[in-house]
Amino acid sequence: MDIDEITVVADHLIRIPRPEFEGRSSPYCTMDELEEMLDRHWGTPGIRKARLALEQACVGSDSAPETRLRLALKRAGLPTAEVNVPTELSPGVVRQPDLAFREQRVAVEYEGVGHSDPEQIVRDIAREEDFSRAGWILVRISKRHMSTGATTAVAKVRRALEQRGWSPK
């Protein structure tokens, strides 16, 4: 496994589950527990890659594609996004985008296969309307945008951030 794929595994282990979907309320482990485990296994083949992956790990990603997208955006020099943080768009309207750039009011959602379900499509449209009413740009990313090293996904997010005044330093 490469470092990014190990990061995907680490993100999965430390993510805070959604009990309504998973039947559990605690992560499989904490970042501290993973660090302690790596400390106990110094010298083991692959431990160096595991340490580099843990440096990239982040509590919050709900899926492997979300982690891969977050890593691609970071590698491209975009600002650091908040991951799956509840965001109040207006009084009583709270959404939890996969990635949020609050300063620029840009939200990013990775939409996997489950987003083709008719009921999910209706929810996704409502979500997009909520962001739009609140003056946010919602960038929707799919598997197609992640091919070829996520260049299309990065470009879409970059354009949205630039529309909101962000520029690379």
C-alpha positions in Angstrom: 0.0 0.0 0.0 1.2 3.5 -0.7 1.1 6.2 2.0 -2.2 7.7 0.8 -4.0 4.3 1.0 -2.6 3.7 4.5 -4.0 7.2 5.3 -7.4 6.0 4.1 -7.2 3.1 6.5 -6.1 5.4 9.4 -8.9 7.9 8.6 -11.4 5.0 8.7 -10.1 3.7 12.1 -10.2 7.1 13.8 -13.4 8.5 12.3 -16.3 9.2 14.6 -19.1 6.9 13.4 -22.7 7.9 12.7 -24.7 5.6 15.0 -27.9 5.9 13.0 -26.1 4.3 10.1 -23.5 2.0 11.8 -24.8 0.8 15.1 -21.8 2.1 16.9 -20.9 5.4 18.5 -17.1 5.1 19.2 -14.3 5.1 16.7 -12.3 1.9 16.3 -9.4 3.7 17.9 -7.9 7.1 18.5 -5.0 8.9 16.9 -3.1 8.5 20.2 -3.7 4.7 20.2 -2.4 4.4 16.6 0.7 6.4 17.6 1.3 4.2 20.6 0.9 1.1 18.4 3.4 2.4 15.9 5.8 3.2 18.8 5.5 -0.4 20.0 6.5 -1.7 16.5 9.5 0.5 15.6 11.8 -1.2 13.2 9.0 -3.3 11.6 9.0 -3.2 7.8 6.5 -0.5 6.6 6.4 1.4 9.9 8.0 4.5 8.3 5.2 4.6 5.7 2.6 4.1 8.4 4.1 7.1 10.4 3.9 9.3 7.3 0.3 8.2 6.7 -0.6 9.0 10.3 0.7 12.5 9.9 -1.8 12.9 7.0 -4.7 11.3 8.9 -7.7 13.4 10.0 -10.7 12.6 12.1 -13.8 13.2 10.0 -13.6 11.5 6.6 -16.6 9.3 6.1 -15.2 7.4 3.1 -12.1 6.5 1.3 -13.0 8.8 -1.7 -13.4 11.7 0.8 -9.9 11.0 2.2 -8.4 10.7 -1.3 -10.0 14.0 -2.3 -8.8 15.8 0.9 -5.3 14.6 0.2 -5.4 15.7 -3.5 -6.6 19.2 -2.5 -3.9 19.5 0.1 -1.2 18.3 -2.3 -2.4 20.9 -4.8 -1.7 23.6 -2.3 -5.3 24.5 -1.6 -6.2 25.8 1.8 -7.0 23.2 4.5 -10.6 22.3 4.6 -12.7 21.4 7.6 -13.9 17.8 7.4 -17.5 16.9 8.0 -18.1 19.7 10.4 -21.7 20.8 11.0 -22.1 24.2 9.4 -25.0 26.6 10.2 -26.1 28.1 6.9 -29.0 30.1 8.4 -31.0 29.9 11.6 -32.1 26.3 12.0 -30.4 25.1 8.8 -27.3 23.1 9.5 -25.5 21.0 6.9 -22.4 18.9 7.2 -20.4 19.1 4.0 -17.7 16.5 3.4 -15.2 19.4 3.1 -15.8 23.1 4.1 -13.8 26.2 3.4 -15.7 28.5 5.7 -13.7 31.7 5.0 -14.5 31.4 1.3 -18.0 29.9 1.8 -17.2 26.9 -0.4 -18.4 23.4 0.4 -17.4 20.2 -1.3 -19.3 17.0 -1.5 -18.1 13.7 -2.8 -21.1 11.9 -4.3 -20.7 8.2 -4.7 -23.0 5.5 -6.0 -25.5 6.1 -3.2 -26.3 9.5 -4.6 -28.1 8.0 -7.6 -30.9 6.7 -5.5 -34.1 8.8 -6.3 -34.7 9.7 -2.7 -31.1 10.8 -2.3 -31.2 12.9 -5.4 -34.1 14.9 -3.8 -32.1 15.3 -0.6 -29.0 16.4 -2.6 -31.1 19.0 -4.4 -32.4 20.4 -1.1 -28.8 20.5 0.2 -27.6 22.4 -2.8 -30.5 24.9 -2.4 -29.7 25.4 1.2 -26.0 26.2 0.4 -27.0 28.5 -2.4 -29.6 30.4 -0.3 -26.8 31.0 2.3 -24.4 32.3 -0.3 -22.1 29.3 -0.4 -20.8 27.5 -3.5 -21.3 23.8 -3.4 -18.8 21.8 -5.5 -20.1 18.3 -6.3 -17.4 15.7 -7.0 -17.9 12.2 -8.4 -15.7 9.3 -9.3 -15.2 10.8 -12.8 -13.5 13.9 -11.3 -11.1 11.7 -9.3 -9.5 9.9 -12.3 -6.1 11.0 -13.5 -4.8 11.9 -10.1 -7.9 14.0 -9.2 -6.9 16.8 -11.5 -10.5 17.6 -12.5 -11.7 17.6 -8.9 -8.8 19.9 -7.8 -9.5 22.2 -10.7 -13.2 22.5 -9.8 -12.5 23.3 -6.1 -9.7 25.7 -7.1 -12.1 27.6 -9.4 -14.7 27.9 -6.6 -12.1 29.1 -4.1 -10.8 31.6 -6.6 -14.3 32.9 -7.3 -14.4 33.7 -3.6 -11.2 35.6 -3.6 -8.7 32.9 -2.6 -5.4 32.9 -4.4 -2.3 30.8 -4.0 0.5 32.4 -2.0 
